Amino acid sequence: MIAIVVTLLLVLLLARPTGLYMAKAFDYIPSGLDRFYGPLEKMIYAIGGIHQENQTWKRYAATLVISNSVMILLVYLVFRTQAYLPLNPAGIANMDPSLAFNTAISFMTNTNLQHYSGESGLSYLSQMIAIVFMMFTAPATALAAVFAFMRGLAGKPLGHFFVDMTRAITRVLLPIAFVTALILIAQGVPQTLEPAAVAQTLQGGEQTIARGPMGSFLSIKELGNNGGGFMGVNSAHPFENPNVISNLIQILLMMLLTTSLPFAYGKMVGNAKQGRVLFVSMAMLFIVLLGVSLTAEKAGNPALNAIGIQHEQGSMEGKEVRFGVAQSSLYSVVTTASETGAVNTMHDTLTPIGGMITIATMMLNTAFGGVGAGFMNVLMYAIIGVFLSGLMVGRTPEFLGKKIEGKEMKLIAVTMLVSPFLILVPTAIALFSYPDTLSNPGFHGLTQAMYEYTSSAANNGSGFEGLGDNTLFWNMTTGIVMFLGRYFSIVALLAVAGSLAAKKTVPETTGTFRTDTGLFAIVFLAAVLIVGALTFFPSLVLGPIAEQLTLKP
């Protein structure tokens, strides 16, 4: 438990300075950062023919979606032809069309859902120029979108997508990923282009040990809230996560950008106190979720307790001994709260309540949320809270001096409905039409299917690994869910930002509901729990909660 407290304190210490740095990095006002990064960025702009001009929300959104779609197509072609390309010492075959479709969308949408095993499904070239390429461009896209959204809320022009995306890579992702890759390699993470090693076992047999350029892969995997593993078992593998130090670094990387965004937001909109209020609100929600998960996993399996089997360490099923219950539970909550999707334990083997926390965290997507897109979701709930408060006192709600009216709320309402639609409808179809793909036909099977679509819609990527997901049905449906879950909400919220940016600022009066107070924090959390949690509560009752009750002696 001391290690958890130390980890969270380190996250807290890093959040504010990182947030202030990011606000400066994305501010179009000239600064010292321009002198350092400017020459490289100007060269990129010149090669790409990019003009540093402000775009309308429609042009910004169109540029974002079209450029991402082109990248999906290019990466799909790499996956389909990797057998004929260099850097393939293991002779890995081309990807199946439906799997290539799923994987290309998965990594470009920052989801990194994997229906393949990394060491046997992709060549070194595919890992480096396709997967790692998208691990930079996907979070860079999300950071560009969230800072455009912040500018719109502040009444400023939204900026230019390619300028923001370039800055996200050059000023944030690349420098941090480079340094942390060296640290992870020093901890024992392999970084080589040599083929798999062949070792002699004690019994006289041979064992093939997969390896590859993992250090550079792992740092951006965690920093960019990507989560896809070079190895099939992800960060439970000793090469991807050798020890408690590497585990700590990965947790810090997953939380670094997500916890810093509230402070960047406060700086961008000129209301640092509101940013702190949002940070504290999300931190409280995160701690509650973590506490429930730790309690459930420490208590162990009630069925085993009832027959007298001693397991004082808690439920160790599916967990690595080098991490134990506490670090495994912390990692599971962090990876779903930050929408990363990396795992150091198999979520399918968590206790029903522990598994429910990982699903609920993705459904809410407000316990910090992913890099960029998740914080846009947080601000959406903040606007909902302000709107509901305005209705209760009988006045037009205002947020950052802008009136929240029917146009904005219609866009937000539709965005709110998309998530449960993308999760619950496909889950029902899968349970009815393809029950044979579930490893458990009971309540746990429902949770497996629901987790897969929740992870896809929330762009998380982790999974309940008992699911037989590499089929045409699962590849196509989750691919569509990932694409819609990613871009529909970004486009809709950019439209909200564009609408608010065009409005005149309303002077603050004694009747204005302040959004930088403890009362607003309560309203924000109430909006999350009432509007968000209750939407999915019935499905959670039918899945993990019902499963927990069946374990009672």
Solvent accessible surface area in square Angstrom, and as a share of the most:
residue,aa,sasa,rsa
1,M,128,0.57
2,I,141,0.72
3,A,56,0.43
4,I,6,0.03
5,V,84,0.48
6,V,71,0.41
7,T,5,0.03
8,L,45,0.22
9,L,94,0.47
10,L,59,0.29
11,V,11,0.06
12,L,92,0.46
13,L,124,0.62
14,L,73,0.36
15,A,0,0.00
16,R,130,0.48
17,P,77,0.48
18,T,20,0.11
19,G,0,0.00
20,L,61,0.30
21,Y,69,0.26
22,M,0,0.00
23,A,3,0.02
24,K,102,0.43
25,A,0,0.00
26,F,0,0.00
27,D,46,0.24
28,Y,78,0.30
29,I,119,0.60
30,P,113,0.71
31,S,26,0.17
32,G,32,0.31
33,L,29,0.14
34,D,39,0.20
35,R,193,0.70
36,F,157,0.65
37,Y,29,0.11
38,G,7,0.07
39,P,92,0.58
40,L,78,0.39
41,E,5,0.02
42,K,135,0.57
43,M,107,0.48
44,I,59,0.30
45,Y,14,0.05
46,A,82,0.63
47,I,140,0.71
48,G,52,0.50
49,G,52,0.50
50,I,30,0.15
51,H,132,0.59
52,Q,112,0.50
53,E,75,0.34
54,N,84,0.43
55,Q,12,0.06
56,T,92,0.53
57,W,68,0.24
58,K,135,0.57
59,R,126,0.46
60,Y,0,0.00
61,A,6,0.05
62,A,46,0.36
63,T,24,0.14
64,L,0,0.00
65,V,36,0.21
66,I,111,0.56
67,S,17,0.11
68,N,0,0.00
69,S,42,0.27
70,V,76,0.44
71,M,21,0.09
72,I,21,0.11
73,L,102,0.51
74,L,97,0.49
75,V,4,0.02
76,Y,56,0.21
77,L,88,0.44
78,V,27,0.16
79,F,0,0.00
80,R,77,0.28
81,T,53,0.31
82,Q,0,0.00
83,A,44,0.34
84,Y,172,0.65
85,L,61,0.30
86,P,92,0.58
87,L,71,0.35
88,N,26,0.13
89,P,67,0.42
90,A,76,0.59
91,G,58,0.56
92,I,23,0.12
93,A,71,0.55
94,N,44,0.22
95,M,7,0.03
96,D,78,0.41
97,P,66,0.42
98,S,13,0.08
99,L,15,0.08
100,A,0,0.00
101,F,59,0.24
102,N,0,0.00
103,T,0,0.00
104,A,0,0.00
105,I,10,0.05
106,S,0,0.00
107,F,0,0.00
108,M,0,0.00
109,T,0,0.00
110,N,6,0.03
111,T,0,0.00
112,N,3,0.02
113,L,5,0.02
114,Q,37,0.16
115,H,9,0.04
116,Y,26,0.10
117,S,45,0.29
118,G,0,0.00
119,E,65,0.29
120,S,74,0.48
121,G,16,0.16
122,L,4,0.02
123,S,2,0.01
124,Y,21,0.08
125,L,21,0.11
126,S,0,0.00
127,Q,2,0.01
128,M,57,0.25
129,I,89,0.45
130,A,0,0.00
131,I,0,0.00
132,V,26,0.15
133,F,77,0.32
134,M,0,0.00
135,M,0,0.00
136,F,34,0.14
137,T,8,0.05
138,A,0,0.00
139,P,0,0.00
140,A,0,0.00
141,T,0,0.00
142,A,0,0.00
143,L,0,0.00
144,A,0,0.00
145,A,0,0.00
146,V,0,0.00
147,F,0,0.00
148,A,0,0.00
149,F,0,0.00
150,M,0,0.00
151,R,11,0.04
152,G,0,0.00
153,L,2,0.01
154,A,33,0.26
155,G,33,0.32
156,K,88,0.37
157,P,81,0.51
158,L,8,0.04
159,G,0,0.00
160,H,12,0.05
161,F,0,0.00
162,F,69,0.29
163,V,3,0.01
164,D,0,0.00
165,M,17,0.08
166,T,13,0.08
167,R,17,0.06
168,A,0,0.00
169,I,39,0.20
170,T,8,0.05
171,R,4,0.01
172,V,1,0.01
173,L,0,0.00
174,L,85,0.42
175,P,46,0.29
176,I,43,0.22
177,A,4,0.03
178,F,129,0.54
179,V,84,0.48
180,T,17,0.10
181,A,10,0.08
182,L,100,0.50
183,I,74,0.38
184,L,0,0.00
185,I,62,0.31
186,A,84,0.65
187,Q,55,0.24
188,G,47,0.45
189,V,3,0.01
190,P,26,0.16
191,Q,79,0.35
192,T,33,0.19
193,L,91,0.45
194,E,98,0.44
195,P,65,0.41
196,A,39,0.31
197,A,31,0.24
198,V,94,0.54
199,A,38,0.29
200,Q,128,0.57
201,T,45,0.26
202,L,181,0.90
203,Q,163,0.72
204,G,58,0.56
205,G,33,0.32
206,E,127,0.57
207,Q,98,0.43
208,T,98,0.57
209,I,56,0.28
210,A,29,0.23
211,R,76,0.28
212,G,0,0.00
213,P,5,0.03
214,M,0,0.00
215,G,0,0.00
216,S,46,0.30
217,F,3,0.01
218,L,1,0.00
219,S,1,0.01
220,I,0,0.00
221,K,0,0.00
222,E,0,0.00
223,L,0,0.00
224,G,0,0.00
225,N,2,0.01
226,N,0,0.00
227,G,2,0.02
228,G,0,0.00
229,G,1,0.01
230,F,4,0.02
231,M,2,0.01
232,G,41,0.39
233,V,69,0.40
234,N,10,0.05
235,S,0,0.00
236,A,10,0.07
237,H,42,0.19
238,P,72,0.45
239,F,56,0.23
240,E,1,0.00
241,N,0,0.00
242,P,32,0.20
243,N,47,0.24
244,V,85,0.49
245,I,81,0.41
246,S,0,0.00
247,N,1,0.00
248,L,47,0.23
249,I,24,0.12
250,Q,0,0.00
251,I,1,0.00
252,L,31,0.15
253,L,7,0.04
254,M,0,0.00
255,M,2,0.01
256,L,21,0.10
257,L,1,0.00
258,T,0,0.00
259,T,1,0.01
260,S,0,0.00
261,L,1,0.00
262,P,0,0.00
263,F,25,0.10
264,A,0,0.00
265,Y,0,0.00
266,G,0,0.00
267,K,129,0.55
268,M,12,0.06
269,V,23,0.13
270,G,70,0.67
271,N,38,0.19
272,A,57,0.44
273,K,101,0.43
274,Q,0,0.00
275,G,0,0.00
276,R,111,0.41
277,V,18,0.11
278,L,0,0.00
279,F,19,0.08
280,V,80,0.46
281,S,0,0.00
282,M,0,0.00
283,A,22,0.17
284,M,98,0.44
285,L,16,0.08
286,F,5,0.02
287,I,100,0.51
288,V,93,0.54
289,L,15,0.07
290,L,8,0.04
291,G,33,0.32
292,V,59,0.34
293,S,0,0.00
294,L,15,0.07
295,T,94,0.55
296,A,16,0.13
297,E,0,0.00
298,K,96,0.41
299,A,63,0.49
300,G,4,0.04
301,N,40,0.20
302,P,21,0.13
303,A,40,0.31
304,L,68,0.34
305,N,74,0.38
306,A,54,0.42
307,I,125,0.64
308,G,47,0.46
309,I,86,0.44
310,Q,137,0.61
311,H,45,0.20
312,E,142,0.64
313,Q,125,0.56
314,G,2,0.02
315,S,12,0.08
316,M,49,0.22
317,E,111,0.50
318,G,36,0.35
319,K,17,0.07
320,E,57,0.26
321,V,131,0.75
322,R,71,0.26
323,F,14,0.06
324,G,17,0.16
325,V,6,0.03
326,A,18,0.14
327,Q,26,0.12
328,S,0,0.00
329,S,0,0.00
330,L,0,0.00
331,Y,0,0.00
332,S,0,0.00
333,V,0,0.00
334,V,0,0.00
335,T,0,0.00
336,T,0,0.00
337,A,1,0.01
338,S,0,0.00
339,E,9,0.04
340,T,0,0.00
341,G,5,0.05
342,A,0,0.00
343,V,16,0.09
344,N,0,0.00
345,T,1,0.00
346,M,44,0.19
347,H,1,0.01
348,D,29,0.15
349,T,32,0.19
350,L,11,0.06
351,T,11,0.06
352,P,13,0.08
353,I,35,0.18
354,G,0,0.00
355,G,3,0.03
356,M,30,0.13
357,I,6,0.03
358,T,0,0.00
359,I,0,0.00
360,A,15,0.11
361,T,1,0.01
362,M,2,0.01
363,M,16,0.07
364,L,11,0.06
365,N,26,0.13
366,T,0,0.00
367,A,2,0.01
368,F,6,0.02
369,G,0,0.00
370,G,6,0.06
371,V,4,0.02
372,G,0,0.00
373,A,28,0.22
374,G,2,0.02
375,F,0,0.00
376,M,1,0.01
377,N,26,0.13
378,V,0,0.00
379,L,0,0.00
380,M,4,0.02
381,Y,8,0.03
382,A,0,0.00
383,I,0,0.00
384,I,11,0.06
385,G,1,0.01
386,V,2,0.01
387,F,44,0.19
388,L,69,0.35
389,S,9,0.06
390,G,4,0.04
391,L,108,0.53
392,M,151,0.67
393,V,107,0.62
394,G,68,0.65
395,R,92,0.34
396,T,58,0.33
397,P,11,0.07
398,E,14,0.06
399,F,1,0.01
400,L,40,0.20
401,G,19,0.18
402,K,6,0.02
403,K,70,0.30
404,I,1,0.01
405,E,80,0.36
406,G,42,0.40
407,K,126,0.53
408,E,0,0.00
409,M,26,0.12
410,K,146,0.62
411,L,48,0.24
412,I,1,0.01
413,A,49,0.38
414,V,74,0.43
415,T,10,0.06
416,M,33,0.15
417,L,123,0.61
418,V,31,0.18
419,S,43,0.27
420,P,19,0.12
421,F,125,0.52
422,L,10,0.05
423,I,1,0.01
424,L,61,0.30
425,V,64,0.37
426,P,18,0.11
427,T,8,0.05
428,A,59,0.46
429,I,87,0.44
430,A,1,0.01
431,L,54,0.27
432,F,180,0.75
433,S,57,0.37
434,Y,85,0.32
435,P,75,0.47
436,D,121,0.63
437,T,19,0.11
438,L,22,0.11
439,S,77,0.50
440,N,56,0.29
441,P,134,0.84
442,G,40,0.39
443,F,90,0.37
444,H,25,0.11
445,G,0,0.00
446,L,39,0.19
447,T,3,0.01
448,Q,1,0.00
449,A,0,0.00
450,M,1,0.00
451,Y,0,0.00
452,E,3,0.01
453,Y,0,0.00
454,T,0,0.00
455,S,0,0.00
456,S,0,0.00
457,A,11,0.08
458,A,15,0.12
459,N,14,0.07
460,N,0,0.00
461,G,9,0.09
462,S,3,0.02
463,G,8,0.08
464,F,8,0.03
465,E,101,0.45
466,G,25,0.24
467,L,11,0.05
468,G,37,0.36
469,D,20,0.11
470,N,83,0.43
471,T,52,0.30
472,L,124,0.62
473,F,32,0.13
474,W,0,0.00
475,N,1,0.01
476,M,66,0.30
477,T,35,0.20
478,T,0,0.00
479,G,0,0.00
480,I,88,0.45
481,V,6,0.03
482,M,0,0.00
483,F,56,0.23
484,L,77,0.38
485,G,14,0.13
486,R,6,0.02
487,Y,8,0.03
488,F,79,0.33
489,S,33,0.21
490,I,1,0.01
491,V,46,0.27
492,A,9,0.07
493,L,4,0.02
494,L,0,0.00
495,A,6,0.05
496,V,0,0.00
497,A,0,0.00
498,G,13,0.13
499,S,12,0.08
500,L,1,0.00
501,A,27,0.21
502,A,89,0.69
503,K,50,0.21
504,K,182,0.77
505,T,96,0.56
506,V,37,0.21
507,P,105,0.66
508,E,116,0.52
509,T,79,0.46
510,T,152,0.88
511,G,36,0.35
512,T,25,0.15
513,F,53,0.22
514,R,114,0.42
515,T,12,0.07
516,D,10,0.05
517,T,41,0.24
518,G,54,0.52
519,L,106,0.52
520,F,0,0.00
521,A,15,0.11
522,I,116,0.59
523,V,26,0.15
524,F,0,0.00
525,L,28,0.14
526,A,38,0.29
527,A,3,0.02
528,V,0,0.00
529,L,84,0.42
530,I,108,0.55
531,V,45,0.26
532,G,3,0.03
533,A,32,0.25
534,L,111,0.55
535,T,56,0.32
536,F,9,0.04
537,F,103,0.43
538,P,81,0.51
539,S,16,0.10
540,L,15,0.08
541,V,56,0.32
542,L,106,0.53
543,G,0,0.00
544,P,1,0.01
545,I,43,0.22
546,A,18,0.14
547,E,30,0.14
548,Q,29,0.13
549,L,115,0.57
550,T,83,0.48
551,L,39,0.19
552,K,115,0.49
553,P,135,0.85
